[in-house]
Amino acid sequence: MQRVLRRAVALAVALIVTGAVAAVALPEYPADLFLPSTSCGCHGGLVAQWEQSMHAKALHDPLYLYKLEKANEETDGAIGPFCETCHGAVAMMAGEFPSREFSPQGGEGVTCSLCHQITGRQEGRIGNTSIVVNPDGTMRAQFDDAVSPFHETAFSAFHTSAEFCGSCHNVFHPGNGLDLESTYTEWAEGPYAEEGIVCQDCHMTPGPGVTKPNPGTAAAGGPERPHIYTMTFAGGNVGLGDAALAEERLKAAAEIRLTAPEIVEEGSDVPVVVRVTNIGAGHYLPTGLTDFRRMWLEVVATAPDGTESVIGTREFHTVFSDGDGNSPADVWNAVAVESDDRIPPRGHVEEVWDAVMPEKGPLTISATLYYRSCTEEIAEAVGVDIPTTTMASVTKAVYTSQEEAAAAQRVAPDPGANTMLLIMLIAGLAAIVAIVAYFAIRSRRA
């Protein structure tokens, strides 16, 4: 039955790719209507940012290629064109698949000349590369007074909209319409959209969250602008993207609150309440291909002798099921969402676990939120280093008595208070020395 289902999915994809059913599709254009990034020398600083982004690596990302190979094996190659249209739109329009003998511009994935020759989106559902491209050499962006000696320019309000990003960052199953990646929809149905905060405000400005204005110049010799977009497109890919920017985003995305009583009798249960809040992402945490990516919470109790015990874990991801009700199912076999326990923007989840109080405290409770772009097993199979990032962490000590808590405070006073006291002492001594020196000099002159 499973093989029959896969054949049916393969047939549905094949029909869509060949145009036998209604679907988003890109026209055919020769590669020479697009320029490689090496031709964008006037925008060298922005190109350097783009080179570190996952847009530049969209066609050669080893995790993507791993997933694509598996999908093609199970669908007799039918799924490839569907994925490659988004990851390599120029190469697809130029007919450079399936040979993968890419032109310089076709091999650059989501490249400058593609995005800046997009004029809008196709009618219907946003997603699955629903872009309209006009490769006439006119470069479109957010400025209405841009002038270039090398190409035509035009203002494009579309480039400042979330729909521009949603054209690729919404992916639905080509055979049954099931949402597979819904980053745009998550934003559109959340509070950020209501407040007018769009994707570019967070992912194309320096620092986490909405951090504009970002003054500067968009091109060498160009005018100073009150705000320009960066080409970093920073997300959560620490292993393959710009690690520093990705880690910065992840650490600003979530907050943990841990609640537990300060005093618990030995041998009694210690109720631990952990709340994780999405404080920094305008979409769900995590987002994108969330059956593949991993975000999880781990709560650990550490006894005075250093013995650790995991008292609770929770994963935040999407689980798909196939036509036979089996789960987890890969996205190409998915027909339904079995579960989705991710955290919406400004939403939270709360869990309660119990630890056991030892004979002597303190019992240290720690709650930590982790993120990986894929599992360790997949990273090892692909041969890439995908680190685990600590997004947020919090600890709390629980004691068996007030006396024990007071003793711990005396043994381990606040290091910040000690530092401040030392600074004040040094400053006071410096002031005394200065005063003595001043009067000594005056007495000599007298």
Contacts in CASP RR format, 6 or more apart in sequence:
PFRMAT RR
TARGET T0000
AUTHOR 0000-0000-0000
METHOD contacts of the structure
MODEL  1
MQRVLRRAVALAVALIVTGAVAAVALPEYPADLFLPSTSCGCHGGLVAQW
EQSMHAKALHDPLYLYKLEKANEETDGAIGPFCETCHGAVAMMAGEFPSR
EFSPQGGEGVTCSLCHQITGRQEGRIGNTSIVVNPDGTMRAQFDDAVSPF
HETAFSAFHTSAEFCGSCHNVFHPGNGLDLESTYTEWAEGPYAEEGIVCQ
DCHMTPGPGVTKPNPGTAAAGGPERPHIYTMTFAGGNVGLGDAALAEERL
KAAAEIRLTAPEIVEEGSDVPVVVRVTNIGAGHYLPTGLTDFRRMWLEVV
ATAPDGTESVIGTREFHTVFSDGDGNSPADVWNAVAVESDDRIPPRGHVE
EVWDAVMPEKGPLTISATLYYRSCTEEIAEAVGVDIPTTTMASVTKAVYT
SQEEAAAAQRVAPDPGANTMLLIMLIAGLAAIVAIVAYFAIRSRRA
1 324 0 8 1.000
2 322 0 8 1.000
2 324 0 8 1.000
2 326 0 8 1.000
2 333 0 8 1.000
5 322 0 8 1.000
5 323 0 8 1.000
5 324 0 8 1.000
5 333 0 8 1.000
6 74 0 8 1.000
6 75 0 8 1.000
6 332 0 8 1.000
6 333 0 8 1.000
7 76 0 8 1.000
9 75 0 8 1.000
9 78 0 8 1.000
9 175 0 8 1.000
9 332 0 8 1.000
9 333 0 8 1.000
10 75 0 8 1.000
10 76 0 8 1.000
10 77 0 8 1.000
10 78 0 8 1.000
10 79 0 8 1.000
11 78 0 8 1.000
12 21 0 8 1.000
12 174 0 8 1.000
12 175 0 8 1.000
12 176 0 8 1.000
13 75 0 8 1.000
13 78 0 8 1.000
13 79 0 8 1.000
13 81 0 8 1.000
13 82 0 8 1.000
13 174 0 8 1.000
13 175 0 8 1.000
13 332 0 8 1.000
14 78 0 8 1.000
15 21 0 8 1.000
16 23 0 8 1.000
16 82 0 8 1.000
16 174 0 8 1.000
16 175 0 8 1.000
17 78 0 8 1.000
17 81 0 8 1.000
17 82 0 8 1.000
19 25 0 8 1.000
23 128 0 8 1.000
23 174 0 8 1.000
24 122 0 8 1.000
24 125 0 8 1.000
24 127 0 8 1.000
24 128 0 8 1.000
24 129 0 8 1.000
24 130 0 8 1.000
25 85 0 8 1.000
26 85 0 8 1.000
26 89 0 8 1.000
26 92 0 8 1.000
26 93 0 8 1.000
26 129 0 8 1.000
26 131 0 8 1.000
26 133 0 8 1.000
27 93 0 8 1.000
27 133 0 8 1.000
28 93 0 8 1.000
28 94 0 8 1.000
28 95 0 8 1.000
29 93 0 8 1.000
29 94 0 8 1.000
29 133 0 8 1.000
29 135 0 8 1.000
30 94 0 8 1.000
31 90 0 8 1.000
31 91 0 8 1.000
31 94 0 8 1.000
31 96 0 8 1.000
31 103 0 8 1.000
31 105 0 8 1.000
31 106 0 8 1.000
32 103 0 8 1.000
33 135 0 8 1.000
33 137 0 8 1.000
34 90 0 8 1.000
34 94 0 8 1.000
34 105 0 8 1.000
34 106 0 8 1.000
34 111 0 8 1.000
34 113 0 8 1.000
34 114 0 8 1.000
34 117 0 8 1.000
34 135 0 8 1.000
35 105 0 8 1.000
35 112 0 8 1.000
35 113 0 8 1.000
36 104 0 8 1.000
36 105 0 8 1.000
36 108 0 8 1.000
36 111 0 8 1.000
36 113 0 8 1.000
37 47 0 8 1.000
37 50 0 8 1.000
37 51 0 8 1.000
37 56 0 8 1.000
37 108 0 8 1.000
37 111 0 8 1.000
37 112 0 8 1.000
37 113 0 8 1.000
38 104 0 8 1.000
39 113 0 8 1.000
40 46 0 8 1.000
40 47 0 8 1.000
40 112 0 8 1.000
40 113 0 8 1.000
41 47 0 8 1.000
41 220 0 8 1.000
42 148 0 8 1.000
42 150 0 8 1.000
42 219 0 8 1.000
42 220 0 8 1.000
42 221 0 8 1.000
43 112 0 8 1.000
43 218 0 8 1.000
43 219 0 8 1.000
43 220 0 8 1.000
44 220 0 8 1.000
46 218 0 8 1.000
46 230 0 8 1.000
46 231 0 8 1.000
47 112 0 8 1.000
47 231 0 8 1.000
49 230 0 8 1.000
49 231 0 8 1.000
49 232 0 8 1.000
50 56 0 8 1.000
50 112 0 8 1.000
50 231 0 8 1.000
50 232 0 8 1.000
50 233 0 8 1.000
52 232 0 8 1.000
52 241 0 8 1.000
52 242 0 8 1.000
53 231 0 8 1.000
53 232 0 8 1.000
53 233 0 8 1.000
53 234 0 8 1.000
53 241 0 8 1.000
53 242 0 8 1.000
54 61 0 8 1.000
54 233 0 8 1.000
54 235 0 8 1.000
54 237 0 8 1.000
54 240 0 8 1.000
54 241 0 8 1.000
55 109 0 8 1.000
55 110 0 8 1.000
55 111 0 8 1.000
55 233 0 8 1.000
56 108 0 8 1.000
56 109 0 8 1.000
56 110 0 8 1.000
56 111 0 8 1.000
57 109 0 8 1.000
57 240 0 8 1.000
57 241 0 8 1.000
58 64 0 8 1.000
58 86 0 8 1.000
58 87 0 8 1.000
58 88 0 8 1.000
58 109 0 8 1.000
58 110 0 8 1.000
59 84 0 8 1.000
59 87 0 8 1.000
59 88 0 8 1.000
59 91 0 8 1.000
59 102 0 8 1.000
59 106 0 8 1.000
59 107 0 8 1.000
59 108 0 8 1.000
59 109 0 8 1.000
60 107 0 8 1.000
61 87 0 8 1.000
61 240 0 8 1.000
62 240 0 8 1.000
62 382 0 8 1.000
62 383 0 8 1.000
62 384 0 8 1.000
63 240 0 8 1.000
63 292 0 8 1.000
63 373 0 8 1.000
63 374 0 8 1.000
63 378 0 8 1.000
63 382 0 8 1.000
63 384 0 8 1.000
63 386 0 8 1.000
64 83 0 8 1.000
64 87 0 8 1.000
66 378 0 8 1.000
66 381 0 8 1.000
66 382 0 8 1.000
67 289 0 8 1.000
67 292 0 8 1.000
68 79 0 8 1.000
68 80 0 8 1.000
68 83 0 8 1.000
68 84 0 8 1.000
70 330 0 8 1.000
71 77 0 8 1.000
71 79 0 8 1.000
71 80 0 8 1.000
71 83 0 8 1.000
71 330 0 8 1.000
71 331 0 8 1.000
71 332 0 8 1.000
72 78 0 8 1.000
72 79 0 8 1.000
72 80 0 8 1.000
74 330 0 8 1.000
74 332 0 8 1.000
74 333 0 8 1.000
75 332 0 8 1.000
79 332 0 8 1.000
80 97 0 8 1.000
80 98 0 8 1.000
81 92 0 8 1.000
81 97 0 8 1.000
81 98 0 8 1.000
82 128 0 8 1.000
82 174 0 8 1.000
84 91 0 8 1.000
84 92 0 8 1.000
84 97 0 8 1.000
85 92 0 8 1.000
85 128 0 8 1.000
85 129 0 8 1.000
86 128 0 8 1.000
86 129 0 8 1.000
86 168 0 8 1.000
86 171 0 8 1.000
87 109 0 8 1.000
87 110 0 8 1.000
88 106 0 8 1.000
88 107 0 8 1.000
88 109 0 8 1.000
88 110 0 8 1.000
89 109 0 8 1.000
89 110 0 8 1.000
89 114 0 8 1.000
89 129 0 8 1.000
89 131 0 8 1.000
89 133 0 8 1.000
90 103 0 8 1.000
90 105 0 8 1.000
90 106 0 8 1.000
90 107 0 8 1.000
90 108 0 8 1.000
90 109 0 8 1.000
90 111 0 8 1.000
90 113 0 8 1.000
90 114 0 8 1.000
91 97 0 8 1.000
91 100 0 8 1.000
91 102 0 8 1.000
91 103 0 8 1.000
91 106 0 8 1.000
91 107 0 8 1.000
91 109 0 8 1.000
93 133 0 8 1.000
94 103 0 8 1.000
94 106 0 8 1.000
96 102 0 8 1.000
96 103 0 8 1.000
96 106 0 8 1.000
96 107 0 8 1.000
105 111 0 8 1.000
105 113 0 8 1.000
110 168 0 8 1.000
113 135 0 8 1.000
113 139 0 8 1.000
114 133 0 8 1.000
115 159 0 8 1.000
116 139 0 8 1.000
116 140 0 8 1.000
116 141 0 8 1.000
116 159 0 8 1.000
117 133 0 8 1.000
117 134 0 8 1.000
117 135 0 8 1.000
117 136 0 8 1.000
117 137 0 8 1.000
117 138 0 8 1.000
117 139 0 8 1.000
117 140 0 8 1.000
118 131 0 8 1.000
118 132 0 8 1.000
118 133 0 8 1.000
118 140 0 8 1.000
118 156 0 8 1.000
118 158 0 8 1.000
118 159 0 8 1.000
118 164 0 8 1.000
118 167 0 8 1.000
119 132 0 8 1.000
119 133 0 8 1.000
119 134 0 8 1.000
119 140 0 8 1.000
119 156 0 8 1.000
119 158 0 8 1.000
120 131 0 8 1.000
120 132 0 8 1.000
120 156 0 8 1.000
120 158 0 8 1.000
120 164 0 8 1.000
121 130 0 8 1.000
121 131 0 8 1.000
121 132 0 8 1.000
121 158 0 8 1.000
121 163 0 8 1.000
121 164 0 8 1.000
121 167 0 8 1.000
122 130 0 8 1.000
122 131 0 8 1.000
122 132 0 8 1.000
124 130 0 8 1.000
125 170 0 8 1.000
125 172 0 8 1.000
126 163 0 8 1.000
126 166 0 8 1.000
126 167 0 8 1.000
126 170 0 8 1.000
126 184 0 8 1.000
127 166 0 8 1.000
127 167 0 8 1.000
127 168 0 8 1.000
127 169 0 8 1.000
127 170 0 8 1.000
127 171 0 8 1.000
127 172 0 8 1.000
127 184 0 8 1.000
128 170 0 8 1.000
128 171 0 8 1.000
128 172 0 8 1.000
128 174 0 8 1.000
129 167 0 8 1.000
129 168 0 8 1.000
130 167 0 8 1.000
131 167 0 8 1.000
131 168 0 8 1.000
136 152 0 8 1.000
137 151 0 8 1.000
137 152 0 8 1.000
138 151 0 8 1.000
138 152 0 8 1.000
138 153 0 8 1.000
138 154 0 8 1.000
139 148 0 8 1.000
139 151 0 8 1.000
139 152 0 8 1.000
139 153 0 8 1.000
139 154 0 8 1.000
140 153 0 8 1.000
140 154 0 8 1.000
140 155 0 8 1.000
140 156 0 8 1.000
140 158 0 8 1.000
140 159 0 8 1.000
141 153 0 8 1.000
141 155 0 8 1.000
141 156 0 8 1.000
141 159 0 8 1.000
141 218 0 8 1.000
142 155 0 8 1.000
142 156 0 8 1.000
142 157 0 8 1.000
142 159 0 8 1.000
142 160 0 8 1.000
142 229 0 8 1.000
143 153 0 8 1.000
143 155 0 8 1.000
143 218 0 8 1.000
143 225 0 8 1.000
144 155 0 8 1.000
146 153 0 8 1.000
146 155 0 8 1.000
146 218 0 8 1.000
147 153 0 8 1.000
148 219 0 8 1.000
158 164 0 8 1.000
160 198 0 8 1.000
160 200 0 8 1.000
161 198 0 8 1.000
162 184 0 8 1.000
162 187 0 8 1.000
162 188 0 8 1.000
162 193 0 8 1.000
162 198 0 8 1.000
162 199 0 8 1.000
162 200 0 8 1.000
163 184 0 8 1.000
164 199 0 8 1.000
165 183 0 8 1.000
165 184 0 8 1.000
165 198 0 8 1.000
165 199 0 8 1.000
165 200 0 8 1.000
165 203 0 8 1.000
166 183 0 8 1.000
166 184 0 8 1.000
166 199 0 8 1.000
169 181 0 8 1.000
169 183 0 8 1.000
169 184 0 8 1.000
169 199 0 8 1.000
169 288 0 8 1.000
170 179 0 8 1.000
170 181 0 8 1.000
170 182 0 8 1.000
170 183 0 8 1.000
170 184 0 8 1.000
170 185 0 8 1.000
171 179 0 8 1.000
171 180 0 8 1.000
171 181 0 8 1.000
171 182 0 8 1.000
172 178 0 8 1.000
172 179 0 8 1.000
172 180 0 8 1.000
173 179 0 8 1.000
173 180 0 8 1.000
173 331 0 8 1.000
173 332 0 8 1.000
173 334 0 8 1.000
173 335 0 8 1.000
176 335 0 8 1.000
178 320 0 8 1.000
178 334 0 8 1.000
178 335 0 8 1.000
178 336 0 8 1.000
178 337 0 8 1.000
179 185 0 8 1.000
179 337 0 8 1.000
180 289 0 8 1.000
180 320 0 8 1.000
180 331 0 8 1.000
180 334 0 8 1.000
181 287 0 8 1.000
181 288 0 8 1.000
181 289 0 8 1.000
181 290 0 8 1.000
182 284 0 8 1.000
182 287 0 8 1.000
182 288 0 8 1.000
183 283 0 8 1.000
183 284 0 8 1.000
183 287 0 8 1.000
183 288 0 8 1.000
184 199 0 8 1.000
186 282 0 8 1.000
186 283 0 8 1.000
186 284 0 8 1.000
186 287 0 8 1.000
186 344 0 8 1.000
186 345 0 8 1.000
187 193 0 8 1.000
187 198 0 8 1.000
187 199 0 8 1.000
187 282 0 8 1.000
187 283 0 8 1.000
187 345 0 8 1.000
190 282 0 8 1.000
190 344 0 8 1.000
190 345 0 8 1.000
191 282 0 8 1.000
191 345 0 8 1.000
191 346 0 8 1.000
192 198 0 8 1.000
192 282 0 8 1.000
192 345 0 8 1.000
197 210 0 8 1.000
197 282 0 8 1.000
200 229 0 8 1.000
201 209 0 8 1.000
201 210 0 8 1.000
201 212 0 8 1.000
202 208 0 8 1.000
202 209 0 8 1.000
202 210 0 8 1.000
202 282 0 8 1.000
203 232 0 8 1.000
203 233 0 8 1.000
203 234 0 8 1.000
203 235 0 8 1.000
204 229 0 8 1.000
204 230 0 8 1.000
204 231 0 8 1.000
204 232 0 8 1.000
204 233 0 8 1.000
205 211 0 8 1.000
205 212 0 8 1.000
205 214 0 8 1.000
205 229 0 8 1.000
205 230 0 8 1.000
206 214 0 8 1.000
206 230 0 8 1.000
207 234 0 8 1.000
207 245 0 8 1.000
207 248 0 8 1.000
207 249 0 8 1.000
207 252 0 8 1.000
208 248 0 8 1.000
208 249 0 8 1.000
208 251 0 8 1.000
208 252 0 8 1.000
208 253 0 8 1.000
208 280 0 8 1.000
209 252 0 8 1.000
209 280 0 8 1.000
212 227 0 8 1.000
213 226 0 8 1.000
213 227 0 8 1.000
214 227 0 8 1.000
214 228 0 8 1.000
214 229 0 8 1.000
214 230 0 8 1.000
215 224 0 8 1.000
215 225 0 8 1.000
215 226 0 8 1.000
215 227 0 8 1.000
215 228 0 8 1.000
216 224 0 8 1.000
216 225 0 8 1.000
216 228 0 8 1.000
217 223 0 8 1.000
217 224 0 8 1.000
217 225 0 8 1.000
217 228 0 8 1.000
218 225 0 8 1.000
218 228 0 8 1.000
232 242 0 8 1.000
232 245 0 8 1.000
234 242 0 8 1.000
234 245 0 8 1.000
234 246 0 8 1.000
234 248 0 8 1.000
234 249 0 8 1.000
235 245 0 8 1.000
235 246 0 8 1.000
235 249 0 8 1.000
235 250 0 8 1.000
236 246 0 8 1.000
236 249 0 8 1.000
236 250 0 8 1.000
236 371 0 8 1.000
236 373 0 8 1.000
236 389 0 8 1.000
237 246 0 8 1.000
237 373 0 8 1.000
238 246 0 8 1.000
238 247 0 8 1.000
238 250 0 8 1.000
238 371 0 8 1.000
238 373 0 8 1.000
238 386 0 8 1.000
238 387 0 8 1.000
238 389 0 8 1.000
239 246 0 8 1.000
239 373 0 8 1.000
239 384 0 8 1.000
239 385 0 8 1.000
239 386 0 8 1.000
239 387 0 8 1.000
240 373 0 8 1.000
240 384 0 8 1.000
240 386 0 8 1.000
246 389 0 8 1.000
247 389 0 8 1.000
250 371 0 8 1.000
250 389 0 8 1.000
250 391 0 8 1.000
251 389 0 8 1.000
251 390 0 8 1.000
251 391 0 8 1.000
251 392 0 8 1.000
252 279 0 8 1.000
252 280 0 8 1.000
253 278 0 8 1.000
253 279 0 8 1.000
253 280 0 8 1.000
253 281 0 8 1.000
253 285 0 8 1.000
253 391 0 8 1.000
254 276 0 8 1.000
254 277 0 8 1.000
254 278 0 8 1.000
254 279 0 8 1.000
254 280 0 8 1.000
254 281 0 8 1.000
254 285 0 8 1.000
254 343 0 8 1.000
254 369 0 8 1.000
254 391 0 8 1.000
254 392 0 8 1.000
255 276 0 8 1.000
255 277 0 8 1.000
255 279 0 8 1.000
255 392 0 8 1.000
256 274 0 8 1.000
256 275 0 8 1.000
256 276 0 8 1.000
256 277 0 8 1.000
256 297 0 8 1.000
256 367 0 8 1.000
256 368 0 8 1.000
256 369 0 8 1.000
256 392 0 8 1.000
256 393 0 8 1.000
256 394 0 8 1.000
257 274 0 8 1.000
257 275 0 8 1.000
257 277 0 8 1.000
257 394 0 8 1.000
258 272 0 8 1.000
258 273 0 8 1.000
258 274 0 8 1.000
258 365 0 8 1.000
258 367 0 8 1.000
258 394 0 8 1.000
258 395 0 8 1.000
258 396 0 8 1.000
259 272 0 8 1.000
259 273 0 8 1.000
259 274 0 8 1.000
259 275 0 8 1.000
259 396 0 8 1.000
260 270 0 8 1.000
260 271 0 8 1.000
260 272 0 8 1.000
260 273 0 8 1.000
260 365 0 8 1.000
260 396 0 8 1.000
260 398 0 8 1.000
261 270 0 8 1.000
261 271 0 8 1.000
261 398 0 8 1.000
262 397 0 8 1.000
262 398 0 8 1.000
262 399 0 8 1.000
262 405 0 8 1.000
263 398 0 8 1.000
263 399 0 8 1.000
263 400 0 8 1.000
263 401 0 8 1.000
263 402 0 8 1.000
263 405 0 8 1.000
264 270 0 8 1.000
264 357 0 8 1.000
264 363 0 8 1.000
264 398 0 8 1.000
264 399 0 8 1.000
264 400 0 8 1.000
265 357 0 8 1.000
265 400 0 8 1.000
266 357 0 8 1.000
266 358 0 8 1.000
266 359 0 8 1.000
266 360 0 8 1.000
266 400 0 8 1.000
267 356 0 8 1.000
267 357 0 8 1.000
267 358 0 8 1.000
267 359 0 8 1.000
268 356 0 8 1.000
268 357 0 8 1.000
269 354 0 8 1.000
269 355 0 8 1.000
269 356 0 8 1.000
269 357 0 8 1.000
270 301 0 8 1.000
270 354 0 8 1.000
270 355 0 8 1.000
270 356 0 8 1.000
270 357 0 8 1.000
270 363 0 8 1.000
270 365 0 8 1.000
270 398 0 8 1.000
271 352 0 8 1.000
271 353 0 8 1.000
271 354 0 8 1.000
272 299 0 8 1.000
272 301 0 8 1.000
272 311 0 8 1.000
272 352 0 8 1.000
272 353 0 8 1.000
272 354 0 8 1.000
272 355 0 8 1.000
272 365 0 8 1.000
272 367 0 8 1.000
273 350 0 8 1.000
273 351 0 8 1.000
273 352 0 8 1.000
274 297 0 8 1.000
274 299 0 8 1.000
274 350 0 8 1.000
274 351 0 8 1.000
274 352 0 8 1.000
274 353 0 8 1.000
274 367 0 8 1.000
275 348 0 8 1.000
275 349 0 8 1.000
275 350 0 8 1.000
276 297 0 8 1.000
276 343 0 8 1.000
276 348 0 8 1.000
276 349 0 8 1.000
276 350 0 8 1.000
276 369 0 8 1.000
276 392 0 8 1.000
277 343 0 8 1.000
277 346 0 8 1.000
277 347 0 8 1.000
277 348 0 8 1.000
278 284 0 8 1.000
278 285 0 8 1.000
278 343 0 8 1.000
278 344 0 8 1.000
278 345 0 8 1.000
278 346 0 8 1.000
278 347 0 8 1.000
278 348 0 8 1.000
279 346 0 8 1.000
280 345 0 8 1.000
281 287 0 8 1.000
281 345 0 8 1.000
282 345 0 8 1.000
283 345 0 8 1.000
284 290 0 8 1.000
284 342 0 8 1.000
284 343 0 8 1.000
284 344 0 8 1.000
284 345 0 8 1.000
285 295 0 8 1.000
285 316 0 8 1.000
285 342 0 8 1.000
285 343 0 8 1.000
286 293 0 8 1.000
286 294 0 8 1.000
286 295 0 8 1.000
286 316 0 8 1.000
286 317 0 8 1.000
286 342 0 8 1.000
286 371 0 8 1.000
287 342 0 8 1.000
289 331 0 8 1.000
290 317 0 8 1.000
290 318 0 8 1.000
290 340 0 8 1.000
290 342 0 8 1.000
291 317 0 8 1.000
291 318 0 8 1.000
291 319 0 8 1.000
291 320 0 8 1.000
291 328 0 8 1.000
291 330 0 8 1.000
291 331 0 8 1.000
292 374 0 8 1.000
292 378 0 8 1.000
293 317 0 8 1.000
293 371 0 8 1.000
293 372 0 8 1.000
293 373 0 8 1.000
293 374 0 8 1.000
294 315 0 8 1.000
294 317 0 8 1.000
294 370 0 8 1.000
294 371 0 8 1.000
294 372 0 8 1.000
294 373 0 8 1.000
294 374 0 8 1.000
294 375 0 8 1.000
295 315 0 8 1.000
295 316 0 8 1.000
295 317 0 8 1.000
295 342 0 8 1.000
295 369 0 8 1.000
295 370 0 8 1.000
295 371 0 8 1.000
295 372 0 8 1.000
295 391 0 8 1.000
296 313 0 8 1.000
296 314 0 8 1.000
296 315 0 8 1.000
296 316 0 8 1.000
296 369 0 8 1.000
296 370 0 8 1.000
297 312 0 8 1.000
297 313 0 8 1.000
297 314 0 8 1.000
297 315 0 8 1.000
297 316 0 8 1.000
297 351 0 8 1.000
297 367 0 8 1.000
297 368 0 8 1.000
297 369 0 8 1.000
297 370 0 8 1.000
298 310 0 8 1.000
298 312 0 8 1.000
298 313 0 8 1.000
298 367 0 8 1.000
298 368 0 8 1.000
298 370 0 8 1.000
299 310 0 8 1.000
299 311 0 8 1.000
299 312 0 8 1.000
299 313 0 8 1.000
299 351 0 8 1.000
299 353 0 8 1.000
299 365 0 8 1.000
299 366 0 8 1.000
299 367 0 8 1.000
299 368 0 8 1.000
300 308 0 8 1.000
300 309 0 8 1.000
300 310 0 8 1.000
300 311 0 8 1.000
300 365 0 8 1.000
300 366 0 8 1.000
300 368 0 8 1.000
301 308 0 8 1.000
301 309 0 8 1.000
301 311 0 8 1.000
301 355 0 8 1.000
301 356 0 8 1.000
301 363 0 8 1.000
301 364 0 8 1.000
301 365 0 8 1.000
302 308 0 8 1.000
302 363 0 8 1.000
302 364 0 8 1.000
302 365 0 8 1.000
302 366 0 8 1.000
303 309 0 8 1.000
303 358 0 8 1.000
303 361 0 8 1.000
303 363 0 8 1.000
304 358 0 8 1.000
304 360 0 8 1.000
304 361 0 8 1.000
304 362 0 8 1.000
304 363 0 8 1.000
309 355 0 8 1.000
311 353 0 8 1.000
311 354 0 8 1.000
311 355 0 8 1.000
311 365 0 8 1.000
312 351 0 8 1.000
312 353 0 8 1.000
314 341 0 8 1.000
314 349 0 8 1.000
314 351 0 8 1.000
315 341 0 8 1.000
316 341 0 8 1.000
316 342 0 8 1.000
316 343 0 8 1.000
316 349 0 8 1.000
317 341 0 8 1.000
317 342 0 8 1.000
318 337 0 8 1.000
318 339 0 8 1.000
318 340 0 8 1.000
318 342 0 8 1.000
319 327 0 8 1.000
319 328 0 8 1.000
319 337 0 8 1.000
319 338 0 8 1.000
319 339 0 8 1.000
319 340 0 8 1.000
320 327 0 8 1.000
320 328 0 8 1.000
320 329 0 8 1.000
320 330 0 8 1.000
320 331 0 8 1.000
320 333 0 8 1.000
320 334 0 8 1.000
320 335 0 8 1.000
320 336 0 8 1.000
320 337 0 8 1.000
320 338 0 8 1.000
321 327 0 8 1.000
321 328 0 8 1.000
321 329 0 8 1.000
321 334 0 8 1.000
321 335 0 8 1.000
321 336 0 8 1.000
321 337 0 8 1.000
321 338 0 8 1.000
322 329 0 8 1.000
322 333 0 8 1.000
322 334 0 8 1.000
322 335 0 8 1.000
323 329 0 8 1.000
323 333 0 8 1.000
323 335 0 8 1.000
323 336 0 8 1.000
325 336 0 8 1.000
327 338 0 8 1.000
328 338 0 8 1.000
329 335 0 8 1.000
341 349 0 8 1.000
343 349 0 8 1.000
355 363 0 8 1.000
355 365 0 8 1.000
355 398 0 8 1.000
357 363 0 8 1.000
357 398 0 8 1.000
357 400 0 8 1.000
358 400 0 8 1.000
359 400 0 8 1.000
360 400 0 8 1.000
360 404 0 8 1.000
361 398 0 8 1.000
361 399 0 8 1.000
361 400 0 8 1.000
361 404 0 8 1.000
362 397 0 8 1.000
362 398 0 8 1.000
362 399 0 8 1.000
362 404 0 8 1.000
362 405 0 8 1.000
362 408 0 8 1.000
363 397 0 8 1.000
363 398 0 8 1.000
363 399 0 8 1.000
364 395 0 8 1.000
364 396 0 8 1.000
364 397 0 8 1.000
364 398 0 8 1.000
365 395 0 8 1.000
365 396 0 8 1.000
365 397 0 8 1.000
365 398 0 8 1.000
366 393 0 8 1.000
366 394 0 8 1.000
366 395 0 8 1.000
366 396 0 8 1.000
367 393 0 8 1.000
367 394 0 8 1.000
367 395 0 8 1.000
368 390 0 8 1.000
368 392 0 8 1.000
368 393 0 8 1.000
369 390 0 8 1.000
369 391 0 8 1.000
369 392 0 8 1.000
369 393 0 8 1.000
370 388 0 8 1.000
370 389 0 8 1.000
370 390 0 8 1.000
370 391 0 8 1.000
371 388 0 8 1.000
371 389 0 8 1.000
371 391 0 8 1.000
372 379 0 8 1.000
372 386 0 8 1.000
372 387 0 8 1.000
372 388 0 8 1.000
372 389 0 8 1.000
373 386 0 8 1.000
374 382 0 8 1.000
374 386 0 8 1.000
376 386 0 8 1.000
379 385 0 8 1.000
379 386 0 8 1.000
397 405 0 8 1.000
397 408 0 8 1.000
399 405 0 8 1.000
399 408 0 8 1.000
END
